[in-house]
Amino acid sequence: MKIEGLKTIDYEERLKESSYKKRLNKVMSEKEAVATFLHDGDSFAIGGFIQWRQPLSIVREIIRQRKKNLSFIDESAFFGMELLVGAGVLDRLDLAYWPIRQVGGLVGLPSVDRGLKEGDPRPIDIGGVLKTPEDKIKSDEPPLKIVDWTNFEVALRFMAGALNVPFMPCRSSLGTDIPKHNKEIKVMNDPYENKPILLVPAYKPDVVFISVQRADRRGNGQVWGFRGTEYWKARAAKHVVLLTEELVSVEKIYENAGMTVVPAYCTDAVVLLPYNCHPSGVYGCYIWDLLYDLRMLLACQTSDGFSQWLDEWIYGCEDHFAYCDKLGWANLERLAKAEHVINRIPA
């Protein structure tokens, strides 16, 4: 056993964890996957993009298991980030886009807004640009650190992690203030043209949770529609958990082998979990449940409303299937039928 920073590493336990990728049958429950691969103090990411194919059931399960001191990175997050910030499970948040602007009198991410203005549930420091006023900080708890990147920079960080190199170069944000406030971005003159260039550090999260339309027991995951940066995330992360709408045979995977974005050698666990992205949508499976999102947004405008929402929709549901029972399977099937009018994946 060795102390590394603030984390205690049990090498025998880590050796055991590495064996998951070698299994021929990686199927487990969502609860087991979160408990096994995501520990207090870890870093994690999810697949998808904003309201499409983001496995929000995992966000609910992380909160349900009361994980703490986590770091979360994503290109663009939506209500999953709202839940994580409001529930107080994060110490650090790295991302490029967050819908904080008010639309029709509503705040896009009320928990982030309350954190910035009131220090509730905890103060926030965002890259040296914004931070909670000192007179609003109610405790000695360290602030939630939010680090600002561009979408391209976040993608490059995952790419560097996947390629096992320490950084990736880019020039796209040289004309912005991001390098000024984000001190983790290094600016130098490149050795070939002697022109300014940015270096963004590699990112290797402890675990990434990726939702796929189809997977087999070995962990080959297939994606139709927008793929985002799943290819790089799966290769950068130490552990990969697939949440699949459908569990199929290896032979079925071979019928459309080119759709396999996450291969078995990257995958540690496969969770069969229909509608795992709700209220986010999944191409060919079900549409985005905008009305549910609006109800959640309205409820979470106040701290008390957010707490009531957590109690009703997360702590009050034993697991994802209890959550679906509460939603009503008929309502979920309606979302599926609406998507099937526009998009379908091969039978």
C-alpha positions as CSV (number, residue, x, y, z in Angstrom):
1,M,0.0,0.0,0.0
2,K,1.3,3.5,-0.9
3,I,0.2,7.0,-0.2
4,E,0.0,9.1,-3.4
5,G,-1.2,12.6,-2.8
6,L,-4.5,12.4,-0.8
7,K,-5.4,8.9,-2.1
8,T,-4.5,5.6,-0.7
9,I,-3.6,3.1,-3.4
10,D,-4.0,-0.6,-2.7
11,Y,-2.0,-2.3,-5.5
12,E,-3.6,-5.7,-5.0
13,E,-7.0,-4.1,-5.5
14,R,-5.8,-2.3,-8.6
15,L,-4.4,-5.6,-10.0
16,K,-7.9,-7.1,-9.4
17,E,-9.5,-4.2,-11.2
18,S,-7.3,-4.6,-14.2
19,S,-8.6,-8.1,-14.7
20,Y,-12.0,-6.9,-15.6
21,K,-10.9,-6.0,-19.2
22,K,-9.9,-9.7,-19.7
23,R,-13.2,-11.2,-18.9
24,L,-15.4,-12.7,-21.6
25,N,-18.6,-11.9,-19.8
26,K,-18.5,-8.3,-18.4
27,V,-22.2,-7.9,-17.6
28,M,-23.0,-6.4,-14.2
29,S,-25.6,-4.1,-12.7
30,E,-25.3,-0.3,-12.7
31,K,-25.1,-0.2,-9.0
32,E,-22.2,-2.7,-9.0
33,A,-20.4,-0.8,-11.8
34,V,-20.4,2.5,-10.0
35,A,-19.4,0.9,-6.7
36,T,-16.6,-1.1,-8.3
37,F,-15.0,1.5,-10.6
38,L,-15.7,4.9,-9.2
39,H,-14.2,5.8,-5.8
40,D,-14.3,8.9,-3.7
41,G,-11.7,11.3,-5.0
42,D,-11.7,9.8,-8.6
43,S,-12.1,11.6,-11.9
44,F,-14.7,10.6,-14.4
45,A,-16.4,11.5,-17.7
46,I,-19.5,10.5,-19.5
47,G,-20.2,10.0,-23.2
48,G,-22.7,11.9,-25.4
49,F,-23.2,15.6,-25.9
50,I,-25.6,17.9,-24.0
51,Q,-29.1,16.4,-24.6
52,W,-28.0,13.4,-26.7
53,R,-26.8,10.0,-25.5
54,Q,-25.6,11.2,-22.1
55,P,-26.1,8.3,-19.6
56,L,-27.8,10.4,-16.9
57,S,-28.8,7.2,-15.0
58,I,-25.2,7.0,-14.0
59,V,-25.3,10.6,-12.7
60,R,-28.3,9.6,-10.6
61,E,-26.6,6.4,-9.3
62,I,-23.4,8.3,-8.4
63,I,-25.5,10.7,-6.3
64,R,-27.6,7.9,-4.9
65,Q,-24.4,6.2,-3.7
66,R,-23.3,9.5,-2.1
67,K,-19.9,9.6,-3.8
68,K,-17.8,12.6,-2.9
69,N,-14.7,14.7,-3.9
70,L,-15.0,13.7,-7.5
71,S,-13.6,15.5,-10.6
72,F,-15.8,15.6,-13.7
73,I,-14.7,16.6,-17.2
74,D,-16.8,17.0,-20.4
75,E,-16.9,19.1,-23.5
76,S,-20.5,20.3,-22.9
77,A,-22.7,19.2,-20.1
78,F,-26.3,20.0,-19.3
79,F,-28.6,18.8,-16.5
80,G,-26.3,16.0,-15.4
81,M,-23.8,18.7,-14.3
82,E,-26.6,20.6,-12.5
83,L,-27.4,17.5,-10.5
84,L,-23.8,16.7,-9.7
85,V,-23.1,20.3,-8.6
86,G,-26.3,20.7,-6.6
87,A,-25.8,17.3,-4.8
88,G,-22.3,18.4,-3.8
89,V,-20.4,15.4,-5.1
90,L,-17.8,17.4,-7.1
91,D,-14.6,19.1,-6.1
92,R,-13.6,20.0,-9.7
93,L,-15.4,20.6,-13.0
94,D,-13.6,20.9,-16.3
95,L,-15.7,21.8,-19.3
96,A,-16.3,24.1,-22.2
97,Y,-20.0,24.9,-22.2
98,W,-22.6,25.4,-19.5
99,P,-26.0,27.0,-20.1
100,I,-26.0,29.5,-17.2
101,R,-27.8,32.3,-19.1
102,Q,-31.4,33.1,-18.2
103,V,-34.1,32.2,-20.7
104,G,-37.6,33.4,-20.0
105,G,-36.7,34.2,-16.4
106,L,-35.2,30.7,-15.8
107,V,-31.6,30.1,-14.9
108,G,-30.1,27.3,-17.1
109,L,-28.0,25.8,-14.2
110,P,-29.5,27.0,-11.0
111,S,-27.1,25.2,-8.7
112,V,-24.1,26.7,-10.4
113,D,-25.7,30.1,-10.3
114,R,-26.5,29.8,-6.6
115,G,-23.0,28.6,-5.9
116,L,-21.5,31.7,-7.7
117,K,-23.8,34.2,-6.1
118,E,-24.6,32.7,-2.7
119,G,-22.1,30.0,-2.0
120,D,-24.9,27.4,-1.9
121,P,-24.4,24.5,-1.8
122,R,-20.7,25.5,-1.8
123,P,-18.7,28.5,-3.1
124,I,-17.4,28.3,-6.7
125,D,-14.2,29.5,-8.2
126,I,-14.1,29.5,-12.0
127,G,-10.7,29.9,-13.5
128,G,-9.9,33.1,-11.7
129,V,-12.6,35.0,-13.7
130,L,-15.6,34.5,-11.4
131,K,-15.8,33.4,-7.9
132,T,-18.3,33.6,-5.0
133,P,-18.1,36.9,-3.1
134,E,-16.2,36.5,0.2
135,D,-19.2,37.8,2.2
136,K,-21.4,35.1,0.7
137,I,-19.2,32.2,1.8
138,K,-20.9,30.5,4.8
139,S,-18.3,27.9,5.7
140,D,-14.6,27.0,5.5
141,E,-15.4,24.4,2.8
142,P,-13.0,24.8,-0.2
143,P,-14.8,26.1,-3.3
144,L,-15.8,24.0,-6.2
145,K,-13.2,24.7,-8.9
146,I,-14.5,25.1,-12.4
147,V,-11.8,25.2,-15.1
148,D,-12.7,26.7,-18.5
149,W,-11.6,25.1,-21.8
150,T,-12.8,25.2,-25.4
151,N,-14.6,22.2,-26.8
152,F,-11.7,21.5,-29.0
153,E,-9.2,21.7,-26.1
154,V,-11.2,19.1,-24.1
155,A,-11.3,16.8,-27.1
156,L,-7.5,17.2,-27.5
157,R,-7.0,16.4,-23.9
158,F,-8.8,13.1,-24.3
159,M,-6.9,12.4,-27.5
160,A,-3.5,13.0,-25.7
161,G,-4.6,10.6,-23.0
162,A,-5.6,8.0,-25.5
163,L,-2.2,8.4,-27.4
164,N,-0.3,8.3,-24.1
165,V,1.4,11.6,-24.8
166,P,1.6,14.4,-22.1
167,F,0.0,17.1,-24.2
168,M,-1.5,18.2,-27.5
169,P,-0.7,21.4,-29.3
170,C,-3.3,23.8,-30.8
171,R,-3.7,27.4,-31.9
172,S,-7.5,27.9,-32.0
173,S,-7.9,29.8,-28.7
174,L,-4.8,32.0,-28.9
175,G,-7.1,34.9,-29.7
176,T,-9.2,34.4,-26.6
177,D,-8.8,35.0,-22.8
178,I,-8.9,31.3,-21.9
179,P,-5.1,30.9,-21.9
180,K,-4.9,34.0,-19.8
181,H,-7.1,32.6,-17.0
182,N,-6.5,28.9,-17.4
183,K,-2.9,28.5,-16.1
184,E,-2.9,24.8,-17.0
185,I,-2.6,25.8,-20.7
186,K,1.0,26.5,-21.6
187,V,2.0,29.0,-24.3
188,M,5.3,28.6,-26.1
189,N,6.9,29.2,-29.4
190,D,6.9,26.0,-31.5
191,P,10.4,24.7,-32.4
192,Y,9.7,24.6,-36.1
193,E,8.0,27.8,-37.2
194,N,8.9,29.8,-34.0
195,K,5.3,30.9,-33.7
196,P,3.1,30.9,-30.5
197,I,1.3,27.7,-29.8
198,L,-0.8,26.4,-27.0
199,L,-0.1,23.1,-25.2
200,V,-3.1,21.4,-23.4
201,P,-2.4,18.6,-20.9
202,A,-3.5,15.0,-21.4
203,Y,-6.5,13.8,-19.5
204,K,-6.8,10.2,-18.3
205,P,-10.0,9.9,-16.2
206,D,-10.3,7.0,-13.7
207,V,-13.5,5.9,-15.4
208,V,-15.7,6.9,-18.3
209,F,-19.4,5.9,-18.6
210,I,-20.5,5.6,-22.3
211,S,-24.0,4.9,-23.5
212,V,-24.3,2.8,-26.6
213,Q,-27.2,1.5,-28.6
214,R,-25.9,-2.0,-28.8
215,A,-23.2,-4.1,-27.0
216,D,-22.2,-7.7,-26.5
217,R,-21.2,-9.4,-23.3
218,R,-17.5,-9.0,-24.1
219,G,-17.8,-5.2,-24.2
220,N,-17.9,-4.3,-27.9
221,G,-20.0,-1.2,-28.0
222,Q,-21.7,0.2,-31.1
223,V,-22.9,3.7,-31.7
224,W,-25.2,5.1,-34.4
225,G,-25.6,8.9,-35.0
226,F,-23.4,11.5,-33.4
227,R,-20.3,9.9,-31.8
228,G,-18.7,12.8,-30.1
229,T,-15.3,11.9,-28.6
230,E,-16.2,8.5,-27.4
231,Y,-13.4,6.9,-29.4
232,W,-10.8,8.9,-27.5
233,K,-12.5,8.8,-24.1
234,A,-12.6,5.0,-24.2
235,R,-8.9,4.8,-24.9
236,A,-7.9,7.5,-22.5
237,A,-9.8,6.2,-19.4
238,K,-8.4,3.6,-17.0
239,H,-11.8,2.0,-16.8
240,V,-14.7,2.0,-19.2
241,V,-18.3,1.1,-18.4
242,L,-20.8,0.7,-21.2
243,L,-24.5,1.2,-20.7
244,T,-26.4,-0.4,-23.5
245,E,-29.9,-0.1,-24.7
246,E,-29.7,-3.6,-26.2
247,L,-27.5,-6.7,-25.3
248,V,-26.7,-8.7,-28.4
249,S,-24.5,-11.6,-29.5
250,V,-20.9,-11.2,-30.8
251,E,-22.2,-12.4,-34.1
252,K,-24.7,-9.6,-34.2
253,I,-21.9,-7.1,-33.6
254,Y,-19.9,-8.6,-36.5
255,E,-22.9,-7.8,-38.9
256,N,-22.1,-4.1,-38.5
257,A,-18.5,-4.2,-37.2
258,G,-17.7,-0.7,-38.4
259,M,-20.1,0.8,-35.9
260,T,-18.0,-0.5,-33.0
261,V,-16.7,2.6,-31.4
262,V,-15.6,1.0,-28.1
263,P,-13.9,-2.4,-28.6
264,A,-13.9,-5.1,-25.9
265,Y,-10.3,-4.6,-25.0
266,C,-11.2,-1.1,-23.7
267,T,-14.2,-2.2,-21.7
268,D,-14.4,-3.3,-18.0
269,A,-18.2,-3.6,-17.6
270,V,-21.4,-3.8,-19.6
271,V,-24.7,-2.7,-18.1
272,L,-27.9,-3.6,-19.9
273,L,-30.1,-0.6,-19.1
274,P,-32.9,0.5,-21.4
275,Y,-33.6,4.3,-21.4
276,N,-30.4,4.9,-19.4
277,C,-30.0,8.4,-21.0
278,H,-33.4,9.7,-20.1
279,P,-34.2,12.6,-20.2
280,S,-31.5,12.8,-22.8
281,G,-32.3,11.2,-26.2
282,V,-30.6,8.4,-28.1
283,Y,-30.5,8.2,-31.9
284,G,-32.7,5.4,-33.2
285,C,-34.1,4.6,-29.7
286,Y,-35.9,7.5,-28.1
287,I,-36.1,11.3,-28.3
288,W,-35.1,13.9,-25.8
289,D,-37.8,14.4,-23.2
290,L,-37.9,18.2,-23.2
291,L,-41.0,18.4,-21.0
292,Y,-39.3,16.4,-18.2
293,D,-36.3,18.7,-18.5
294,L,-38.4,21.8,-18.2
295,R,-40.2,20.4,-15.1
296,M,-36.8,19.6,-13.5
297,L,-35.5,23.0,-14.4
298,L,-38.5,24.8,-12.9
299,A,-38.3,22.7,-9.7
300,C,-34.6,23.3,-9.2
301,Q,-34.7,27.1,-9.4
302,T,-34.6,27.3,-5.6
303,S,-32.5,25.4,-3.1
304,D,-35.5,23.8,-1.5
305,G,-37.0,22.8,-4.8
306,F,-33.7,21.1,-5.8
307,S,-33.6,19.2,-2.5
308,Q,-37.2,18.0,-3.0
309,W,-36.3,16.9,-6.6
310,L,-33.4,14.9,-5.3
311,D,-35.5,13.2,-2.7
312,E,-38.3,12.4,-5.1
313,W,-36.4,11.4,-8.3
314,I,-33.0,10.1,-7.0
315,Y,-33.0,9.1,-3.4
316,G,-36.6,8.1,-3.6
317,C,-35.9,5.6,-6.5
318,E,-33.9,2.5,-5.5
319,D,-32.4,2.2,-9.0
320,H,-32.9,3.1,-12.6
321,F,-35.8,0.7,-13.0
322,A,-37.7,2.2,-10.1
323,Y,-37.0,5.6,-11.8
324,C,-38.6,4.3,-15.0
325,D,-41.6,2.9,-13.0
326,K,-42.1,6.3,-11.6
327,L,-41.9,7.9,-15.1
328,G,-44.3,5.4,-16.5
329,W,-43.2,2.9,-19.1
330,A,-46.0,4.1,-21.4
331,N,-44.4,7.6,-21.4
332,L,-41.0,6.1,-22.3
333,E,-42.5,4.0,-25.1
334,R,-44.1,7.2,-26.4
335,L,-40.6,8.8,-26.6
336,A,-39.3,5.7,-28.5
337,K,-42.2,5.7,-31.0
338,A,-41.5,9.4,-31.7
339,E,-37.9,8.7,-32.4
340,H,-38.7,5.7,-34.6
341,V,-40.7,7.9,-36.9
342,I,-37.4,9.7,-37.8
343,N,-34.5,7.4,-37.1
344,R,-34.0,3.6,-36.6
345,I,-30.9,1.5,-36.2
346,P,-30.6,-1.8,-38.2
347,A,-32.6,-4.7,-36.8
